[in-house]
Amino acid sequence: MFRLALALMAGLLWMAPATAQSTFTPRDENPEDFPAGAGRDETFYACTACHGFKLVAQQGMTRAQWDDSINLMIRRHNMPALDDKDRATVLDYLERVYPPRAPAARGGWQNPFAK
Ligand code: HEC
């Protein structure tokens, strides 16, 4: 059912008359471009209402930091608040797929005594 709705929406956008162009911004991203997993599509659509998902995907944060980011989006950028269930779904996905980067990923082995 959800897929059908998406297909219909895609069809409508495709047929949208030229006059609609000033409000319609074409996207060059799809949820499929990002790691699969529970909550991916929900997260993608919640965040791409305003900006590309790449802006999200390039971050690595803890759950608490992601939670803060969402608060920031709501407070500063007028993002519609997510209900508790959606928020948990989005946080589960972000926490699992975009955790803080391990130090090893930044520059190989690091001497733990050299700090
Ligand atoms: C209502 C609009 C809106 C929604 C929805 C939204 N954002 Fe944003 N977000 C913004 C704006 C505006 C900026 C700042 C402008 C920019 O950097 O493009 C931003 C920037 C960001 C940044 C970069 C912050 C930085 O310090 O560089 C992150 C991370 C982010 N958003 C995460 C999210 C996540 C995660 C979601 C979905 C859960 C989301 N946003 C949904 C409006 C929104």
Boltz pocket constraint, residues with backbone or C-beta under 6 A from the ligand:
constraints:
  - pocket:
      binder: B
      contacts: [[A, 43], [A, 46], [A, 47], [A, 48], [A, 49], [A, 50], [A, 51], [A, 55], [A, 56], [A, 59], [A, 66], [A, 69], [A, 70], [A, 73], [A, 77], [A, 78], [A, 79], [A, 80], [A, 90]]
      max_distance: 6.0
